């Protein structure tokens, strides 16, 4: 399925959503709480409505699953072969902290795989995008795009990247086991983008994430030559089950065999 002609209009939709997010970012805004106790702001909702409207105009035949409208029964979405998967504001906690580590994320999923991904970080403006077979790219502040390729250090200290706001016991055990490392903590889907642009060797995630958190950046990692695999070494798939939660996963260069056995070794019940 060739979706490269969708990239430019999806990037335009993401930029419109990011503009709305920045308008809220510059103001005093109210913070409410969703049923799962995660924070919600007017920026999340405004971005959601703009993206949904834009995607409906672009491709009315493709359904849309967004974090802010995710109560679609599995009996319905299991019939979808192609659909949009959206996180209108990934990193709401970082948005509230005003540290700039938040993103707008739009992915196109086809037969459970991410074919297209756009990740836009508004502060400062960094755009990451990819479509299957077309490569992955980064553009900073409107400059010409640069093609991305994952990389990896041959020997330590390993360059690890982790969540700024989410830790776990498994993460602590992994750090005790991995050997010499340097660690960068970053919010939102920017962690995936660090792998895609060869700024880090490994992003291990031993905590809960939802499918909209990973899909757009997953497409970028794939086209940069990387993988997003579960702890059995299987590439993440989307919309395969009633739950929209991802398993634990690793993000690194495809074919790098160092990390999977190490990650499996810290689990309380080996796979």
Number of C-alpha atoms within 10 A of each C-alpha: 7 11 14 14 9 14 16 12 13 22 20 13 23 27 21 15 26 26 15 18 25 14 10 17 18 9 8 7 12 11 11 11 10 10 6 6 8 10 15 18 21 16 23 24 18 17 24 22 15 18 28 20 12 19 19 15 10 14 13 11 11 16 16 23 20 21 19 17 13 13 9 13 10 15 10 8 18 13 9 17 14 19 21 24 27 30 28 30 29 25 25 22 20 18 24 17 10 13 12 19 23 26 30 29 32 30 31 25 24 16 14 16 19 28 26 31 32 30 30 28 24 21 17 11 15 17 24 27 32 31 25 18 14 15 18 28 23 23 16 15 12 10 10 10 14 13 18 23 20 23 21 17 11 8 7 12 13 18 19 22 24 20 18 16 12 13 14 12 11 17 18 12 14 19 14 11 13 16 11 12 12 12 15 16 12 21 22 27 26 23 25 28 26 20 30 34 21 20 17 26 23 25 23 26 24 22 16 13 15 15 22 25 23 26 32 31 29 30 31 35 31 27 26 26 19 24 28 26 21 19 22 13 15 11 16 22 18 20 21 13 12 12 11 15 15 19 17 17 24 23 26 29 24 16 9 14 11 9 18 17 12 14 24 15 14 19 15 8 7 8 8
